[in-house]
């Protein structure tokens, strides 16, 4: 009986790691492909459906393993993707916001500033200035 419990715990840990890795890959794919511009910013339910698990289970798994909520994880990935796209001065900030699934530039700017402490425009200026000074 004790060996069965250990096996179940190991299987559970492996299952959770697999689901977490799948979740992270899905989030990355969403923002690196054109899915964000086509479908918008996903929520926990979207990814839970893709992973064929309950939304609450996904929320618990991500929170327990990363310390972040599903939305915090999604927003973190979104902001990292935005930073790399904003650096490209051939694209407008409006275009970048649209690519990332925002219908309104103001929502994008507000989230970006909330997460980074500066607007996308200011971030671009600082990054460009930093690289010109090197």
MIMARLO-930459 format. One record per residue: chain; y, z, x of N, C-alpha, C, O, CB in turn; residue number from 1. Coordinates in steps of 0.2 Angstrom, whole numbers, plus 5000, padded with zeros to 4 digits. Glycine has a CB too. Example, Ala and Ser with C-alpha at 12.3 -4.5 7.8 and 13.67 -1.06 7.14 Angstrom:
c_nc2_nc3_nc1_cac2_cac3_cac1_cc2_cc3_cc1_oc2_oc3_oc1_cbc2_cbc3_cbc1_k
A_4972_5039_5066_4978_5039_5062_4984_5039_5066_4983_5042_5071_4978_5045_5057_1
A_4989_5035_5064_4995_5036_5068_5000_5039_5064_5006_5040_5067_4997_5029_5070_2
END
This chain:
c_nc2_nc3_nc1_cac2_cac3_cac1_cc2_cc3_cc1_oc2_oc3_oc1_cbc2_cbc3_cbc1_k
A_4994_5000_5004_5000_5000_5000_5006_5000_5004_5011_4996_5003_5000_5006_4995_1
A_5006_5004_5010_5012_5005_5014_5013_4998_5018_5019_4996_5018_5011_5010_5019_2
A_5008_4994_5020_5009_4988_5023_5012_4983_5018_5016_4978_5020_5002_4985_5026_3
A_5010_4983_5012_5012_4979_5007_5020_4980_5006_5024_4975_5005_5009_4980_5000_4
A_5022_4986_5006_5029_4987_5005_5033_4985_5011_5039_4982_5010_5030_4995_5004_5
A_5030_4985_5017_5034_4983_5023_5034_4975_5022_5039_4972_5024_5030_4985_5029_6
A_5029_4972_5020_5029_4965_5020_5034_4963_5014_5037_4958_5016_5022_4962_5018_7
A_5034_4966_5009_5039_4964_5004_5046_4965_5006_5051_4961_5005_5038_4969_4998_8
A_5048_4970_5010_5054_4972_5013_5056_4966_5018_5062_4964_5018_5055_4978_5017_9
A_5051_4964_5022_5052_4959_5027_5054_4952_5023_5058_4948_5025_5046_4958_5032_10
A_5050_4951_5018_5051_4945_5014_5057_4945_5011_5061_4940_5011_5045_4944_5009_11
A_5060_4950_5009_5066_4951_5005_5072_4950_5010_5077_4946_5009_5067_4958_5002_12
A_5071_4953_5016_5076_4952_5021_5077_4944_5023_5082_4941_5024_5075_4956_5028_13
A_5071_4941_5024_5071_4934_5026_5074_4930_5020_5078_4925_5022_5063_4932_5027_14
A_5072_4931_5014_5075_4928_5008_5082_4928_5008_5086_4924_5007_5071_4931_5002_15
A_5085_4934_5009_5092_4936_5009_5096_4932_5014_5101_4929_5013_5093_4943_5010_16
A_5093_4932_5020_5096_4928_5026_5096_4921_5024_5101_4917_5026_5092_4929_5033_17
A_5090_4918_5022_5090_4911_5020_5095_4909_5015_5099_4904_5016_5083_4909_5017_18
A_5096_4913_5010_5101_4912_5004_5108_4913_5007_5112_4909_5005_5100_4917_4999_19
A_5109_4917_5011_5116_4918_5014_5117_4912_5019_5123_4909_5018_5116_4925_5018_20
A_5113_4910_5023_5114_4904_5027_5115_4898_5022_5119_4894_5024_5108_4903_5031_21
A_5111_4897_5017_5112_4892_5012_5119_4892_5009_5122_4887_5009_5107_4892_5007_22
A_5121_4898_5007_5128_4899_5004_5133_4896_5009_5138_4893_5007_5129_4906_5002_23
A_5133_4899_5015_5138_4897_5020_5138_4890_5022_5143_4887_5022_5136_4901_5027_24
A_5132_4886_5022_5132_4879_5023_5135_4876_5017_5139_4871_5018_5125_4877_5024_25
A_5134_4878_5011_5137_4875_5005_5144_4875_5005_5148_4871_5003_5134_4878_4998_26
A_5147_4881_5007_5154_4882_5007_5157_4877_5012_5162_4874_5011_5156_4889_5009_27
A_5154_4877_5018_5156_4873_5023_5156_4865_5021_5161_4862_5022_5152_4873_5030_28
A_5151_4863_5018_5150_4856_5016_5156_4855_5010_5158_4849_5010_5143_4855_5013_29
A_5157_4860_5006_5162_4858_5001_5169_4857_5003_5172_4852_5001_5162_4865_4996_30
A_5171_4860_5009_5177_4859_5011_5178_4854_5017_5183_4851_5018_5180_4865_5014_31
A_5172_4852_5020_5172_4847_5025_5171_4840_5022_5172_4835_5025_5167_4848_5030_32
A_5168_4840_5016_5167_4833_5012_5173_4832_5007_5178_4836_5008_5160_4833_5008_33
A_5172_4828_5003_5177_4826_4998_5176_4830_4991_5180_4829_4986_5178_4819_4997_34
A_5172_4835_4991_5170_4838_4985_5176_4843_4983_5177_4843_4977_5164_4843_4986_35
A_5180_4846_4987_5185_4850_4985_5191_4846_4982_5193_4848_4977_5188_4853_4991_36
A_5192_4840_4984_5197_4835_4981_5195_4833_4974_5199_4832_4970_5199_4830_4986_37
A_5188_4832_4974_5185_4829_4968_5184_4835_4962_5185_4834_4956_5179_4826_4969_38
A_5182_4840_4965_5180_4846_4960_5184_4852_4960_5183_4856_4956_5173_4848_4961_39
A_5188_4853_4965_5193_4858_4965_5189_4864_4969_5184_4863_4973_5194_4861_4958_40
A_5192_4870_4969_5190_4876_4972_5185_4879_4968_5186_4881_4963_5196_4881_4974_41
A_5179_4880_4971_5173_4882_4968_5174_4890_4967_5177_4893_4971_5167_4881_4971_42
A_5170_4893_4962_5169_4900_4962_5162_4902_4963_5158_4898_4965_5171_4902_4954_43
A_5161_4909_4963_5154_4911_4964_5149_4908_4960_5143_4907_4962_5154_4919_4963_44
A_5150_4907_4954_5145_4904_4949_5143_4897_4951_5137_4896_4950_5148_4904_4942_45
A_5148_4893_4954_5146_4887_4956_5141_4887_4962_5136_4883_4961_5152_4883_4959_46
A_5142_4891_4967_5137_4892_4972_5131_4895_4970_5125_4894_4972_5140_4896_4978_47
A_5131_4900_4965_5125_4903_4963_5121_4898_4959_5114_4898_4960_5127_4909_4958_48
A_5124_4894_4955_5120_4889_4952_5116_4884_4957_5110_4882_4957_5124_4884_4948_49
A_5120_4882_4963_5117_4878_4968_5111_4881_4971_5106_4878_4973_5123_4876_4973_50
A_5112_4888_4972_5107_4892_4976_5101_4894_4971_5096_4897_4973_5110_4898_4979_51
A_5102_4893_4964_5097_4895_4959_5096_4902_4959_5090_4905_4959_5091_4891_4960_52
A_5102_4906_4960_5101_4913_4959_5107_4916_4954_5111_4912_4953_5102_4917_4966_53
A_5106_4922_4952_5112_4925_4948_5118_4926_4952_5118_4927_4958_5109_4931_4945_54
A_5124_4925_4948_5130_4926_4952_5131_4933_4954_5133_4934_4960_5136_4924_4947_55
A_5129_4938_4951_5129_4945_4953_5125_4946_4959_5127_4949_4964_5127_4950_4947_56
A_5119_4942_4960_5115_4943_4965_5118_4940_4972_5118_4943_4977_5108_4940_4964_57
A_5121_4934_4971_5125_4931_4976_5131_4936_4978_5132_4937_4984_5128_4924_4974_58
A_5135_4938_4974_5140_4943_4975_5138_4949_4979_5141_4950_4984_5143_4945_4969_59
A_5132_4952_4977_5129_4958_4981_5127_4956_4988_5128_4959_4993_5124_4961_4977_60
A_5123_4950_4988_5121_4948_4995_5126_4946_5000_5126_4949_5005_5117_4941_4994_61
A_5131_4943_4998_5137_4941_5002_5141_4947_5004_5142_4948_5010_5142_4936_4999_62
A_5142_4952_4999_5146_4958_5001_5142_4962_5005_5145_4965_5010_5147_4962_4994_63
A_5135_4963_5004_5131_4968_5008_5130_4965_5015_5130_4969_5020_5125_4969_5005_64
A_5130_4958_5016_5129_4955_5023_5135_4954_5027_5135_4954_5033_5125_4949_5022_65
A_5140_4952_5023_5146_4950_5027_5152_4955_5026_5157_4955_5030_5149_4944_5025_66
A_5152_4960_5021_5158_4964_5020_5163_4960_5016_5168_4964_5014_5160_4967_5026_67
A_5162_4954_5014_5167_4950_5011_5164_4949_5004_5158_4948_5003_5169_4944_5014_68
A_5169_4948_4999_5167_4945_4992_5165_4938_4993_5167_4935_4998_5172_4947_4987_69
A_5162_4935_4988_5161_4927_4988_5168_4924_4989_5169_4919_4993_5157_4925_4982_70
A_5173_4926_4985_5179_4922_4985_5183_4923_4991_5186_4919_4994_5184_4925_4979_71
A_5182_4929_4994_5185_4930_5001_5182_4926_5006_5186_4923_5010_5184_4938_5003_72
A_5176_4925_5006_5172_4920_5010_5174_4913_5009_5176_4909_5014_5164_4921_5009_73
A_5175_4911_5003_5177_4904_5001_5184_4903_5004_5186_4898_5007_5176_4903_4993_74
A_5188_4908_5002_5195_4907_5004_5196_4907_5012_5200_4903_5015_5200_4913_5001_75
A_5192_4911_5015_5192_4911_5023_5190_4904_5025_5194_4901_5030_5187_4916_5025_76
A_5185_4901_5023_5183_4894_5025_5188_4889_5023_5190_4885_5027_5176_4893_5022_77
A_5191_4890_5017_5196_4885_5015_5202_4886_5020_5205_4880_5022_5199_4887_5008_78
A_5205_4892_5021_5210_4892_5026_5209_4890_5033_5213_4886_5036_5212_4900_5026_79
A_5203_4891_5035_5201_4888_5042_5201_4880_5042_5203_4877_5047_5194_4890_5044_80
A_5199_4877_5036_5199_4870_5036_5206_4868_5035_5208_4863_5038_5195_4868_5030_81
A_5210_4871_5031_5217_4870_5030_5221_4870_5037_5225_4865_5038_5221_4875_5025_82
A_5220_4875_5041_5223_4875_5048_5222_4869_5052_5226_4866_5055_5221_4881_5051_83
A_5215_4867_5052_5214_4861_5056_5217_4854_5053_5219_4850_5057_5206_4860_5057_84
A_5217_4854_5046_5220_4848_5043_5228_4848_5044_5231_4843_5045_5218_4848_5036_85
A_5231_4854_5043_5238_4855_5044_5241_4853_5051_5246_4850_5052_5241_4862_5042_86
A_5237_4854_5056_5238_4852_5063_5240_4844_5063_5243_4842_5067_5233_4854_5068_87
A_5236_4840_5059_5237_4833_5059_5243_4831_5056_5244_4831_5050_5231_4830_5056_88
A_5248_4829_5060_5255_4828_5057_5255_4821_5053_5260_4820_5050_5260_4828_5062_89
A_5250_4817_5054_5250_4811_5050_5249_4812_5043_5250_4807_5039_5245_4806_5053_90
A_5247_4818_5041_5246_4819_5034_5251_4825_5031_5252_4829_5035_5238_4822_5032_91
A_5253_4824_5025_5258_4829_5022_5254_4835_5020_5248_4835_5019_5261_4826_5016_92
A_5258_4840_5020_5255_4847_5017_5253_4846_5010_5247_4849_5008_5260_4852_5018_93
A_5256_4842_5006_5254_4841_4999_5247_4837_4999_5243_4839_4995_5259_4836_4996_94
A_5246_4832_5003_5240_4829_5004_5234_4834_5006_5229_4833_5003_5241_4823_5009_95
A_5236_4838_5011_5231_4843_5013_5229_4847_5007_5223_4849_5006_5233_4847_5019_96
A_5234_4850_5004_5233_4854_4998_5228_4851_4993_5223_4854_4990_5239_4856_4995_97
A_5230_4844_4991_5226_4841_4987_5219_4840_4989_5214_4840_4985_5229_4834_4985_98
A_5218_4838_4995_5211_4837_4998_5207_4843_4998_5201_4843_4997_5212_4835_5006_99
A_5210_4849_4998_5207_4856_4998_5205_4858_4991_5203_4863_4989_5210_4861_5002_100
A_5208_4854_4986_5206_4856_4979_5212_4859_4975_5211_4861_4969_5200_4860_4979_101
A_5218_4859_4978_5223_4862_4974_5227_4857_4970_5228_4851_4973_5228_4865_4979_102
A_5228_4858_4964_5232_4854_4960_5239_4855_4961_5244_4851_4959_5230_4855_4952_103
A_5241_4861_4963_5248_4863_4964_5249_4865_4971_5246_4870_4973_5250_4868_4959_104
A_5254_4862_4974_5256_4864_4981_5258_4871_4982_5257_4875_4987_5261_4860_4984_105
A_5261_4874_4976_5264_4881_4977_5258_4886_4977_5258_4891_4980_5268_4882_4970_106
A_5252_4884_4974_5246_4889_4974_5243_4889_4981_5242_4894_4984_5241_4887_4969_107
A_5243_4883_4984_5241_4882_4991_5245_4886_4996_5243_4890_5000_5240_4875_4993_108
A_5252_4885_4995_5256_4888_5000_5256_4896_4999_5256_4900_5004_5264_4886_4998_109
A_5255_4898_4993_5255_4906_4991_5249_4908_4995_5249_4914_4998_5255_4907_4984_110
A_5243_4905_4994_5237_4908_4997_5237_4907_5004_5235_4912_5007_5231_4903_4994_111
A_5239_4902_5007_5240_4901_5014_5244_4906_5017_5242_4910_5022_5242_4894_5016_112
A_5250_4908_5014_5254_4913_5017_5251_4920_5016_5252_4924_5020_5261_4913_5013_113
A_5248_4921_5010_5245_4927_5009_5239_4929_5015_5239_4934_5017_5241_4928_5002_114
A_5236_4923_5017_5230_4924_5022_5232_4924_5029_5229_4927_5033_5225_4919_5020_115
A_5238_4920_5030_5240_4919_5037_5247_4923_5039_5248_4924_5045_5240_4912_5039_116
A_5250_4925_5034_5257_4928_5035_5263_4922_5036_5268_4924_5037_5257_4932_5041_117
A_5261_4916_5035_5266_4911_5036_5264_4905_5031_5259_4904_5029_5267_4908_5043_118
A_5269_4901_5029_5268_4895_5025_5265_4890_5029_5265_4890_5035_5275_4893_5022_119
A_5261_4885_5026_5258_4880_5030_5263_4876_5034_5262_4874_5040_5255_4875_5025_120
A_5269_4875_5032_5275_4872_5035_5276_4875_5042_5277_4872_5047_5281_4871_5031_121
A_5277_4882_5041_5279_4886_5047_5273_4886_5052_5274_4886_5058_5280_4893_5045_122
A_5267_4887_5049_5261_4886_5053_5261_4880_5058_5259_4880_5064_5254_4887_5049_123
A_5262_4874_5054_5262_4868_5058_5267_4868_5063_5266_4866_5069_5263_4862_5053_124
A_5273_4870_5062_5279_4870_5067_5277_4875_5073_5278_4873_5078_5285_4873_5064_125
A_5274_4880_5071_5272_4885_5077_5266_4882_5081_5267_4882_5087_5269_4892_5074_126
A_5261_4879_5078_5256_4876_5082_5258_4870_5086_5257_4869_5092_5250_4874_5077_127
A_5262_4866_5083_5265_4860_5087_5269_4863_5093_5269_4860_5098_5269_4856_5082_128
A_5274_4867_5091_5278_4870_5097_5274_4873_5102_5275_4872_5108_5283_4876_5094_129
A_5269_4877_5100_5264_4880_5105_5261_4875_5110_5261_4876_5116_5259_4884_5102_130
A_5259_4869_5107_5255_4864_5111_5260_4860_5115_5259_4858_5121_5251_4860_5107_131
A_5266_4859_5113_5272_4856_5117_5274_4860_5123_5275_4857_5128_5278_4854_5112_132
A_5273_4866_5122_5275_4871_5128_5270_4872_5133_5271_4875_5138_5277_4878_5125_133
A_5264_4869_5132_5259_4870_5137_5259_4864_5142_5254_4864_5146_5252_4870_5133_134
END
